Amino acid sequence: MRAAARSFGARWRDRIAASDPGLLRLAAGLRTVGAIALTLAVLSLLGADVSHLVAGAIAAMVATFAIREKQRDRQAVTLALGLPVAFASMSLAALLSSRTVAGDVFFVALIFCAVYGRRFGDRGTALGLVGFQVYFLSLFVGVTGASLPGFYGVLAVAFVCSAVARFVLVPQTPAGILQRLRGAFRARLAQLLAAQLDLLDAGPDEVEKALAHVREGTARLHETAMLIQGRLEEGTPDEATARLVQRRIADAEIAAERLGLLLLTARSAERADTLTMHLPGAPLPEGGHLPVRDEALAALRRDLGALRLLVRIPVAEGAATAHVRNRLLGYRDEENLPKASPAVQDVFRGVGEAARAVLGLRIALDGPQDESEDSPETARSREELDAEDAAIGGGEGDEDSAAAGKETGLRRPTTRAAVQVAVGSSLAIVGGELLSSHRWYWAVLTCWIVFINTASTGEILVKGYRRLLGTVLGVVAGILLAGLVGHHTWTAFGVVLLCVFAMFYTAPLSYTLMSFFVTAALGVLYTLLHTYSMSVLLLRVEETALGAACGIVAAALVLPVHTDRRTNELLTTVLERLTDVTEAAVEQLSGGPPTELLDRARDLDQALADLRAATQPLTHPVTPLRTRRDTARYVVALLETCAYHARTLAAMAELLPTQRSIVADPGLRRAGQRIRHNIGAISARVAGGRSTAEVLTGPSIASLLMPGGPGTPRYGRVTDRVLRHLQRLDEAVVGLARPLGAPVAPPPK
């Protein structure tokens, strides 16, 4: 009974960890709700009235969500600086409340400064948010000069309670967050293996759905790996540990994705293209609807389940687990492979490599493991991992000086956004005053929000649409909630706390849901302030629509950054990063000096993530430009394919000092030159230059390296896997030429 209860609890912990990596959303919601509840409790003990309670709740929420820095000491400094900024903002709002023109001018200036402050990093962004939101709060509750001292006290209480919630009630340390992210990576890896097993067993009518689940699981695993990468510097005690964890996470991610490709090939009549794993709706390989049923497949299903079990168990338990681990690692040796077709044998090899990656991950995350039950194959894997660990610990990471250049390059976009939002807010003030002289600030708030974390006209359009949709739905919910809670103060605040938690928990998932919960909470707050009416909530919708329209107009007419221009800039960056990773990996595989390849690979992944986000307006389901949408999806999928092969080449290049099966081959430079030339030709075309460079096609990578022909054996110099990844990368790069309009040279005769 206890074992069943423990198993049930472990499954739910895995599900929660996988759905919310690092519990970041849960912590954000609990921290904000805790700050608000503590503020309300303190103010109620002090005998505050409803308007002060509402102001304290909003101020506590602002003081909590505005701070995004990772280090606790920096968070404390920013929170301390935020209080005088809040005092100044509220004072000016109260003094200018009776001077309409001067107040509007100052509000626009404050908005400009708040957006421009993003160029100063997380602290500048946080202080700008505090200044703007507290000014808005002052307008919302009607702060005047006479009531200013009382609201000063409310702000002080709110900021102190926010600090208590952040550092005492819901504390988060970089090391603790990284530890939970590691657990999330394990949970998502186990989910991906389960999806791959379902793909193997799927019937003809279920295979496409199963493949979609594998794609989703692969993307979620990659997302968690990126989150871990962003926390390594603060969450690990030294650089060597950070590099070791980074290496093991990358190995596990690559092994899992490769295993999915091999599984898809095993149930097909031809080798699966990597693009199939990255492009939703891509056609299945020939024969992909016909699952194979034989004894080898039964053993494969058993071993996939065993591999998933090894991933889920944090520490090896007993001889049974060691036996399973030894069997899976044994598939790395040819003599241990079962009798089956070559494609199925490839899957068993992939299981062996994935088991090795899981072993390395366990050692890196959990420390040394029990070696008493090791088989010779397991002992050999441990020796390889120890050698790699020693090489990682003894190396010195390259210092990346690109940060300074990035900071300089951000100035112009930040200034542009500040000018755009200032113009849009001016339009929103004028239009909002025409709709309502008392609640015009809702239009300004919407205009401000649609510019946050957006960089192109298309992104602002999509965000404005989602904001409006969430507001309309939230108004309906607000009407229902206001009728239920009436004027029961503490019941209403309880509903508000639930809405606030839901808002922060769903914010990274859906902007529409976040807007819904915000509007529903506001309907309840209006009830508490005795200003609730149907006309007020309808006015909220009108002001929201007006603010979104003003933001879109400003983005389209004032220093516009069109979606095409934005995506082309990011696409050029992705191609540059791809060149950097590929060139460095090929150079190292050719015998060149070692470099820090995984950092470059993660830079490529981050650039690709930025491009994927920027193409959302082009790939949105409601876009009428279907051909353009399909092209954008195809290009992003091809780039994800290129990134996978480049990431794998980088990981394999770092194995050169420790793996005898991978030996440097100077002939690889020739293959790398063609790939580099083709990426450069495509990049020049995307950048809009007048380059006449053509994308080169020709013989396969293998034939370039084998003077005696493709059948000439090369074992001992370059492994088949290196050649295969280079060939796939070359094909994917050439495939980018057609959708991006780059000229392709005819193949040589």
N, C-alpha and C positions, 0 to 999 in steps of 0.2 A: 504493500500500500504506500509506504513511504517512498519506495523507488518510483512508483507511478506518479506520485505527487511531485517528486524532484524532476522527473522527465517532463511532466506537464509544465512546471515552472520554467524549466530550461528552454522549452520550445517558445513560451511566451516572451521570455527575455530576449531570445534570438529575434523574434518577430519585431519587438519594440526597437531593439538595437538596429535592425536592418531598415526599418521604416523611418527612423530618426537617428542617423549616424551621429555618434557622440552625444546624443540626447540634447543637441543644441537648441532645437525648437522647444522641447519640453522645459529646459532650463530657462529659456527666454520668457516663456509664458508664465512659469511659476515665479520667476524673479519679479516680473512686472506686477503680477497679481499680488504678490507678497508686499511689494513696496506700496501699492495702492491701499491694501487692507490695513497695513500698519499705520499709514498716514491717516486714514479715516478713524482708526481706533484712537490715535493720539489726539486728533482734532476734536473728536466727540467728547473725550475726557476733559478737554479744555473748554467745552461748551460752545463750539463753533456752530454757526447757522448753516443752512443748506448751501448757500452760495459759496461759503468758504470750504465746505466739504467737497463740492464739485470742483472748485479751483485746485484744492489739494490733490484730489484724485488725478486730474489731468496733469498737474505739475509733476507728480510722482511718476506718472507714466512717461512723460517726456524725459525726465532726468534719468530714467532707466534705459529706455530704448535708444537714446541718442548716442550713448557711449558704445563704441564698437572695437576699441583697442584690445589687444590680446594680453598684454602684461598688466598685472594687478596694480603695480605702482603707477603706471601711466594712467590707468583708469581712475585711480584716486585723485591724481593731479587734475585731470580733466573735469571730474565731478566738482572739485573744489573751485576751479575756475568758472564752472558753469553757473554757480550761485550768484556771483556779482554780475555776470552777464544777464541773468534772469532779473535781478533787481533793476538794472539799468533799463532793460526792455520794458518791464512793467511800469516803471516810473515815467518813461517817455510816452507810453500808451495812455496813462492816466492824464498827464499834462496836456496831451494833444487831443484828448477825447472831445473837447468842445471846439477845436479848431479843425474843421473838416479838411480844408485844402492842405494845411501844413501836416496834418496827420497822414493824409494819403501820400503826400510826397515822401515823408519819412518812411512810411511802410514800404514803398517801392525801393527806396535806398537800402532799407534793411534787407529786403529780399535779394537785391543785387549783391550785397556784401556776404549774405549767408551762402549763396551759391558760389560766389567767387572764392570763399574760404575753403572750398574743396581742394584747391591746389596746395593747401598746407597740410594735407593728410587727414588722418582720422580725427585728430584733435580739432582742426579747423572746421571739418564737417560737423562734428558734435556741437561745437560752440555756435555755429551758424544755425543748426536745428533748434537749439535751446532759445536763442534770441528770437527766431521767427515764431516758434510755437508758443512761447510765453506772451508775446505781443498778441497773437491770435487769442490766447486764453483770456487776456485782459479785455479784449473786445467781447468775447463770448459771455463772460460773467458781469461785464459792465463795471470795471474798476474805475474809480474816480479819485481825485486828489484827496478827498476827505477820508476815503476808505483804504487809502494806500498803506498806512502802517499795519493794519490788520492783515492785509494780503502779503506784506513782507514776512510776517510771522508764518503764514501758510507756506510760502515758498521755502523758508528755512526748514520747517518741519518736513516738507516733502523731500527735500534734498537729503536731509539726514536719514530719513526712513529709506530712501533709495539706496544710500550707502550701506545701511544695516542689511537690507535685503540682498544686496550684491555681495557683500563680504562676509556676512554672518549666516543669514537664513538659507541662501542658495549659493554657496561659494563655488567658484570654478577656477581651477588652476590649469595652466597650459599642459602640465604633465597629466592631470586627471582627464582633461578633454582628449588628449592623445590616446590615453589608455582606453577610453570608451570608443574612440574611433577604430582602434585595433579590433575591439570586440565586434563592432559593426562590420568591419571588413571580413572577419571570419563568418559572421552570420550571412552576409550577402554572397560570399563565396559558396557557402553551403546551399543557399537558395539557387545559385546559378547551376551548381552540380545537379540539384534536383530537377531543374528545368531541362538540362541536357539529357538526363535519364528519361524524362517524359518525351523528349524529342525522339529518342531511340525507340521508344515503345509506341509512339503515336501511329494511329491508323491513317489510311489515305485521306480521310475527311478531317483529320485533326492535326496534320503535320504543319500546316501554315500557322495555326494558332500556337502550336508548340514552339515553332521557330520564332514567332513574335515574342514569346516569353523568354526565350534564350537571348534575343536581342536586348530586351528590356533588362534582363539580369546582367548582361555584359556591360551595358551602359551604367547601371547602378553600381556595379563593382568598380568601374573606372571613376565614377564620381567620388566614391569613398576614398580611392587611392589618391585622388587630387586633394581631397580634404586633409588627408594625412600629410601629404607633401607640404601643405600650407602651414601645418602645425609642428613640423619636425624641429625647426630651429628653436622655438620656445619650449617645446615639450620634452626635449632630450637633454641629458647632462653635458654632452660634448659632441663635437662634430663627427667623430668616428662612429658613435652610436647612431646618430642621425643617418649617416650614410649606409650603415648596415641595415637599419630598418627600411630605408628607402629601397635598397637593393632587394631585400626579401619580399617586400610588397610588390615590386615590379616583376620579380620572377613568378610569383603566384598569379598575378594578373595575366601575364603573357601566357603562362602554362594553361590557365583556365580558358582563355580565348582560343588558343590553339586546339585544345581538346574539343571545343565546340565545333570547330571547322572539320576536324578529323571525324567526329561523329556524323556530321552531315554528309561527308564523303562516303562513310561506311554504308549508309543506307541509300546510296545513289549509284548510278551507273557510270558516273564520271566524277572527276575531282571538283569539289565545291570551290567556287570563287569566293575570295575573302569579301568581296563587295556584297555578297548575299547576306553576310552577317551584319552589315551596316546600313543597308538600304531597305527601309520598310516597303513591302510590296514587291520586292525583287523576285523574279521567277526562280523556282526551285531547280536544282540540277536535274538532268534527265534521270528518270527513275526514282526521284526523291519521294514519290508517293508510295513506294513499295518497300515497307520494312522487311528486313531479312530475319528469318527465324531459324536458328540452328544452335548447336551446343556451344559454340564459341560466343555467340551473342548472349546466351544465358550466363556464361561466366563473366562476360563484360558487364551485364547488368548488376551482378553480384559485386563486382569490383568497384563499379561507380558508387554503389551504395556504401561500400566500405570506405572509399575515399571521402565521401561526404561525412561519414562518422568520424574519421580522423580529423577533419576540419572542425567539427562541432565540439569535440572534446578538447578542452584547453591543455590538459596534461595527460600523457599516456598512462593508462591504468591496466596493469597486469600483463600476463603473458599473452592473453588473447589479442589484445590490441597490438602488442609487439609482433605477433604472428601475422596479423593482417598487414601491418606496415611492411614487414619483410617481404611478404608475397607481392605487394604492389611495387616496391622498389626493385624486386627481381626482374620486372619487365623491362628494365633498362638494359639487360643482357639478352642478346639474340637467342641463346639456347633456352631461355625460360619462356619464350613466346609460345602460345598455343597454336595448334594447327588451324589455320583460317586463311581467308583471302588476304592479299597484301593490304587492302584498305582497312580491314578489321585488325590486322596486326599493327598497323600504324596507330590505331586507337589505343591498343594495349601499350605501345611505346609512349603515347601521350599520357596515359594513366600513370606510367612509371615516372615520367618527367614531372607530372603534377604532384605525385607523392613526394618526390624529392623537393619540390618547391614548398610543399606543406611542411616537410621536416625542417627545412631551413627557416620557414616562418615561425615554427614552434620554438626553435632554438633561439631565434632573435628576440621573440616576444616573451617567452617563458623561461629562458635560461637553459642550462645543460639538462639533457634528458637521460633517463636510465639506459645504459648501453649493454646491460647484462644479457639481454635476449637477442642481440643483433646478429643477423646473418652476414655472410661475407659481402653480399651486395649492399646491405645497409651500412656496414662498416666503411665500405668504399665511398658511399655517398657522404657519410660524415667527414671522411678525410678531405673530400673535395670541398665541402662546405667550410671546414676549418681553414683550408688553404685560401679560399676566397675571403673569409673573415679576416685573416692575417693581411691579405693584400689590401683589403678595404681599410683596415685600421692603420696601415702604414702609409697609405697615400695621403697626399695633400690636395684638398679641393681648390679649384681655381676660384679666384675672386672675380666676381662679376661686377664690372663697373658700369653696367648699362643703366643702373637705377638713376644715376644723375642725369643721363640723357633723357630717360623717360620723364623725369620731373620737369625738365625744360620743355619737352614736347607737349606736356599736359596744359601748359599755361594758356595757349591759344584756345583749345576746346573749352577750358573752364571759363575764360573771359566771354567766349561766344555764348555759352549757356547762360551766364549771368545777364548778359545783354538781352537775350531772348526772353528769359523769364521776367525781367524787369518790364519789357515792353508788353508781354502777355498779361502781367499783373495790372499794368496801367489800364489796359483794355477791360480787364475783368472788374476793376474798381468802378470804371465808368458805367459798364453794363450792369454791374451788380447794384449800383446806386439807383439805376432806373427801375430795377426789379423790386428792391427793398432798401430803404435808407438805413435800416437797422441791422440787416443780416447780409450785407453785401460781401462780407469777408469770406463767406463760403465759396464764392466764385474764385477769390484769390487763393484760398487754400487748395482748391482743385488744380488751378493753374500751376501752383508751386509743386504739387505732388507729382503731376504728370511729367515734370522735368527731372525728377529724382531718378538716378540710375538709367537715364536714357541718353542716347547720343545722336539720334537721327530722327527725321520727320516721321518715318514709318513707325519707329518704336513709340514715339509720343502719341501717334494716332491710335495704335493698338492699346496702349495703356489708358488713354482717355476713354476709349470704348469700354474697356473692362471696368474702369472706375464708374462710369455711368450705369452700366448693367448692374454692378454690385449695389450701387446706391438705390436704384429703383426697387430691387428685391429687398434691400434693407429697410426701405420705407414701409413696405407691406409688413415686414416682421416687426418694425417699430410700432406700427399701429396696433398690432395684436398684443405686443408686450406691454405697451402703455395702458391698454385696456385691462390687462390682467393685474399689473402691480398697482395701478391707480396712484395714490399718494402715500403708499406704505414705504417710508424712506429706506429702511434697511433691507427690505425685500428688493426694492429697486436697485440699491447698490450691489446686492448679491447677484442680480441679473447682469448688471454692468460688469462685474468682475468675471463672470462666466464668458461674456462677450469679448472682454479684453484678452482673456486667456486664449479663446478660440481665434481671435484676430492674430495674435503673435504665433500661435502654433501653425496656422495655415498660411501665414504670409509668404514663406518661401515656396509654397506649393501653388497658390492661386491668388493673384491680385484681386480677382473678382470676389472670392470668398472673404478676403480681408476687408474689402470695401463694404461688403454686406454686413459683417459684424460691427464695423465702425458705425455705420448708419443706424443699425438696430440699437446700439448702446446710446447713441445720441438721442434717439426717440425717447428713451427712458430718462435721460438727463433733462431733456426739455420738460418732462412731466414733473421732475423734482423742482425745477426752477419756476414752475407754474406758468410756463410759456408754451405748453404743448397744445397743438391744434392740428387738424387735418391740413389747413392752409400752410402751416409752418413746415410740415414735412413735404408737401408738394413744392413749396418754395425751395426747399433743400435740393430737390431734383432739378428744378429750373436753374438754380445757381451752379449746381454741379455741371450740367450740360453747358452752361455759358462759360464756366471756367475751363472746361476741356476744349471747347471751341476756340477760346482766346489763346490757349496754349498751342493748339495746332496751327492757328493763323500765324502766331509769332514765329513758330518754328519753320513754317513754310516760306515766310516773307522776309524775316530778319536773319541775315547771315545763315541761310539754310544749309543743312547738311543732309543731302538726299540719301535715301537708303542705299542706292546703287554706289554712291561715292563712299559711304561708310563701309559697305561690305567689300568693295574693291580694295580699300586701304587695309582692312583686316585680312583679306585674302592674300595680299602681297606680303603681309607680315607672316602668315602661316607658311607661305612658300619659302620665305627667307629662313624661317626656323627649320623647315624640312630640309633645305639645302645644308644648313649648319649641322644638323644631326647626321644626315646621310654622309656628308663629306668626312666628318670626324670619325664616324664608325668605319667607313670603308678604308680610310687612312690607317686606322689602328688595326683592322683586319689584314691590311697589306704589309704590316710590319712597322708602322709609324709609332711615334711616342704615345704613351697612354695619356688620355685626357678624361675629364669628368663628363661622361656621356649621358648618364641618367638625368643630371640636372638640365642638360640641353633638351633631352627628350621630354621632360616635364614642361619646359618652356614652350615646346611645340604643342603639347596637350593644352596648355593654358590659352595659347593663341587660337587654337582650334575651338576651344570652349567659347571664347569671345566672339568668334565668327558665327558659331552656331546660334548664339543668343541674338546677334545682329540680324540674322536671316529670318527670325521669327515673323516679322511683318510680311515677308515674301512667302512663307510657308504656312501662314495662318489658314485654317480651314475655310474662312469666309472670303478669302481673296478671290476676285473674279479672274485673275490672270493665272489660269491653270497651267499653261505651258511654262510660264516663268516659275511657278511654284515647284513643278516637277524638276525643272533644271536646277534650281537651288538645292533641292533635296539630293539630287544625283551628285552634284559637285561636292556637297558636304560629306556624303557617303564615300565618295572616292578619296577625299582628303583623310577621312577616318581610316580608310584602308591603308593609305600611304603612311599615316602616323603609326598604325599597328606594326607594319613591316619595318619602319625606321626604328621604332622603339625596340623591337625584337633584335634587330641588327646591333643596336647600341648595347643591349644586355649581353649578346653573344660576344661582342668585341671586348667587353670587360672580363670575359672568362678566359681570354687568351693566356694570361700568366699562370692559370691554375688548371686548365682543361687540356689534356693531351689530344683530345679528339678534334680540337679546333686549333689549327696552326696557321700562322700568317702566310698569305700568298700575295706576292707583289702584283700578280696579274689582275687582282681585283681593281686596281686603280683605273684600268682601262674601262671596265664596266662602270665604275663610278663617274668617270668623265662624261659618258653619254647621259647618265641620269641627271647629273648636275647641269649639263648644257640644256636638257629639255626643261628642267624646272626653271632655269633662267629665261628661256624663250617664252614660256607661259607667263612668268612673272612680268616680263617686259610688256607683253600684250595686255595683261590686266591693268598695269600701271598707266596705260594709254600712250606710251611712247611710240616712236616711229621705227622701232626695231624691226628688222627684216629677218631676224633669226627664225629658223624653222625647227619644228620638233622632229628629231631624227628617229627613224625606225630601222629595223634590220634584223640581223641574226640574234638568236637568244643569248642571254648572258652566259649560259653554259658553253655555247659554241665559241664565244669570244675568249673564254679561258682555256679551252681544250683544243690545241692545235691539231690533234688527231681526230677531231670530230666529237660530237656530243656523247658518243658511247665510250670515249676514252676514260678509264677510271682515274679518279683524282683523290682517292681516299688517302688520308694522311697529310694532305695539304690544305684542302678546303672541304668542309663537310657538305653533304647534299643540302642540308637545311639552309646554310648560308646562301648557296646558289639559288635555292627556291625562293627565299625571301627577296633577294636581289631581283630575281626575274619578276616576281609579283609586283614589287615596287616599280620596276621599269614599266610594266604593263599598265599599272594604275596611273602613273604620271602621263604616259602617252594618252590614256583614256581621258585625261583632263583637257586635252587640246581641243577636242570637238565642241564640248559645251561652252568653253571659254573663248572660242573663236581664234585659237592660235593656229597658224599654218603648219601643215605636216608635210615634210619632204617625202617624195615617193621612195619606196625601199630600193636600195641598190640592186642592180641586176647581178 
